Amino acid sequence: MVVKASQRLIDIADALPLTTGMRVLEIGCGPGVLARLIAERMKGDVRVLGIDRSASAIAAATAQMTGSAHPTAIAFRQVAAEHFMLAEEEEPFDLAVAIRVGALDGRHPEVGRLVLPRIRAALRPGGRIFIDGGNPLREIPLTGLPDQQ
């Protein structure tokens, strides 16, 4: 099944530096369109976890998985980014992406100060985070952040 998405999200998915077997964390996944685009681009040879604080967004994302060509490549979890932690025995992520997430795009800097250390703690050493606002993405440096408690 081909994922229906806006050209903007297609451009974002195309701009991500994805590689085979990568683990990707999508922050603020909403209905999961970008997560499904990533899985489609990688022909399912990727693991994507979409997180969102909204129960209705996670319900919509999960419902959209019906008929997915790569259902085992994607999972969703309801959690606010500022509270996100790896689950027990969960592998760290190689890359994180957040589109229209106020804590990371400058609209809610006070929450961003809580979110960035959480993301860094969930990434492998050398992991990267991308947000919208570039052409079409920009990378947020994770060096110099306080350690997550």
N, C-alpha and C positions, 0 to 999 in steps of 0.2 A: 504494500500500500504506500503510495507516494504521500508524503507529508505536505499538507497545504499550509503555506506560510507566506507572510509578507516578504517583499523583496529585501526589505531592511534586515529581517532575521536570516534570510538566505545569505545575504552578504556577510553578516556576522559569522554564521556557521562556516562559510568558505574562508574567512580570514583567520579563524582559530588555527594555531599550529598543532593540529592533531596528528598523532601517530598510532600505529597499530598497537592494540593492547593497553592503551592509555586509560587511566581512571580520571574522570572529569566530574567536578562538583559544580552544579548550576545553582546559584544562589538567587532566590526570588523567582522560581521556575514558573509560577503562574500555572496555566493549563498544560505546560510541558512541551510546547511546540519546539523550542530550541533543543531540548533533550532528544526529542524524536529526530530532528534534523541531524544532530550529531551522530546518533546511532545509524541513521540512513547513510550518511557520508562515509562512515567507517564500515559499512556493511555488517554491522553488529559486532565487529571486533574491537569493542570499546566497552567500558562500564561507565554509565552516567548515573549519578545520584542527583535528583532535583529536590531542592528543599524550598519550602515556603512557609511563612507564618500562618497563612490562611488555610483553614480546614477545607473551605469550599474550593480553593485553588487546587489543593492536593486531590480532592475528590474528582474534580474535572480532569486533572492530569491522568489519574488512574483510569477513569472512564474512557479517555481517549486512546488508551493502550489496546482496546479491543480491535483486533484485526491488524495490530502492528506487525511488521515484518521481522522485528528484532525485539520481542518482548523481554527476553532475558538480559538484554543489554542495559535496561533502564529500570531504576527504582525511584520511588518518591517517598519523602518523609516530611511530616509536618513539624517544623521547628523554626523559631526565629533565628536569624543568622547570628545574632549576638549571644545565643545560647547553644549554638551548634558545637558538638564535639563528636569525634569518631566514636562509633559504637565499639563495644568490646570485641577484639579480634578483627576489627575493620582495618583494611589496608589504607594508608594515606593516599591522597590524590596527587596526580601529576599536574593538574591544571584546574583552575576555578574560573568561572565566568559569571558575571552579574550584569544584567541588562535592566535599566530603569529601576535600580535599587538605591533609594535615597540615602542610605547609610554609606554608600560608596561613591556616589556621584556628586557629593557636596551639599545635598539638600538637608541632610541630617548628620552633621559632622560629629555631634556628641555620641550618636549611636555608632558611627564609623570608627570611633576610637575603641569601641568594644568589639566590633566585628573583625577588624583586620587581624588582631592577634589570634582570634579563633580560627580564622581562615589559614593563617600561617601555620598554626599548630596542626591543622588537618592536611597540610601539603607535605609531600616528600621534600627533602633538602633540594633546593634548586627549582621547586615548584613555582608556577607563575599564576597571576590573576589578571584577568582582562575585564574591562568594563566598556560600556558604550561611551561615545563622546569623542572618539578619534575618527579615523577614516577607514573602516567604521569602528575600530576598537582602539583602546589605549591600555597600556599595561600599568598597573600600580606597583611601585617598588615595595617589596616586603622587608627590606633591610632596615635596621634601625628601629624596629617596632619593639615595644616592651614584650617580655615573655608572657604567655598566657598562664594565668594562675590555675 
